[in-house]
Amino acid sequence: MIERKDLTDLPFREGLCLPLLLHSQNSDGGWGYRLDSRSSVEPTAWATLALREEAGRDFEPLDRAAKWLRQAQMSDGAWPATADNNPGCWVTALACLALLEPSKAPAEAILKGLQWLSNTRPAEGSLWTRMLRRWHKEAVVVVHQDHSLWGWSWTPGTASWVEPTAYALILLRNIPERFYPKGAVQRKQLGEKMLYDRACPGGGWNTGNPMVYGVPGEPRIGPTAWALLALVDSMNREENRTSLDWLERNYENISGPGSLALAHLCLRTYGRPAPALEPRLRDLYLENHFLQNIVVAAWACLALGRIPAWLRSSSKAETAA
């Protein structure tokens, strides 16, 4: 356990977060959500993305992680939440992003995952749901949103939500369109429109409902940061500016380390000023050691380092080999 007097002498990212990620890698090559927990796709993907920014590709822990991710992929191209838990779900976008090498054409595993993401439909995209809405046009409107717009869900056949849609859009932005499967361009456009439709009236996003029974939804830090990062190519749109303003106003009130790291990373990506992150992360770590949360540690690494190329823009994806 690192004490306060020791922690203040360490560079937080290089002296604590990165060693924590390296130390917590399981023998099978993956990471669990916490130290000594079974490997799962989400923490493995985030740990991979964080370590890649520091070590590059030629690094043995990353080779082991990539092998674990490839083995965890299912025959239909999707990834499950854990290596032995069907069905495929939202983590597919994160696994593809972790395996993607910007200077190379997407590997077969990524193309299969992209095909699955292009083919899978949320509840709003099903024929049955669309027919039901036509039959009930006069019903009381509970959720005010355009149901013809849909993105991605946490699990297939359920409603679209902001965060899984953002992850899929970030992946698509980093892959040249010539590698897209049929229908992926339309899915990307539909997902972007869906995110803007789900923005809260005063800026920001919550999980997916901007207004219920006429009452505006309350934005949340995580969904707002991910939606903005997914829509960074449209940074001059009014919705982006309004949401960034909301994020700036609420930055000082953030109490969770994960949300703080995401907000900081988002503001920096957009070129907005952000207060120093490291001192606050140190204080939050000393409260509960982030509960040894691998995803939060990875987000902290990303927020304290260089802005990752996969977040900045689509220009590199368009010119990749």
HELIX and SHEET records of a PDB file:
HELIX    1   1 ARG A    4  LEU A    7  1                                   4    
HELIX    2   2 PHE A   12  PHE A   12  1                                   1    
HELIX    3   3 ARG A   13  CYS A   17  3                                   5    
HELIX    4   4 LEU A   18  SER A   24  1                                   7    
HELIX    5   5 VAL A   41  ALA A   55  1                                  15    
HELIX    6   6 GLU A   60  ALA A   72  1                                  13    
HELIX    7   7 VAL A   91  LEU A   99  1                                   9    
HELIX    8   8 GLU A  108  ASN A  119  1                                  12    
HELIX    9   9 ALA A  123  GLY A  125  5                                   3    
HELIX   10  10 LEU A  127  TRP A  135  1                                   9    
HELIX   11  11 VAL A  162  ARG A  173  1                                  12    
HELIX   12  12 GLU A  177  PHE A  179  5                                   3    
HELIX   13  13 ALA A  184  ASP A  197  1                                  14    
HELIX   14  14 ILE A  221  ALA A  230  1                                  10    
HELIX   15  15 VAL A  232  SER A  234  5                                   3    
HELIX   16  16 GLU A  238  ASN A  250  1                                  13    
HELIX   17  17 TYR A  251  ASN A  253  5                                   3    
HELIX   18  18 PRO A  257  THR A  269  1                                  13    
HELIX   19  19 GLU A  278  ASN A  288  1                                  11    
HELIX   20  20 HIS A  289  GLN A  292  5                                   4    
HELIX   21  21 ILE A  294  LEU A  304  1                                  11    
HELIX   22  22 ALA A  309  ARG A  312  1                                   4    
HELIX   23  23 SER A  315  THR A  319  1                                   5    
SHEET    1   A 2 MET A 211  VAL A 212  0                                        
SHEET    2   A 2 VAL A 215  PRO A 216 -1                                        
END                                                                             
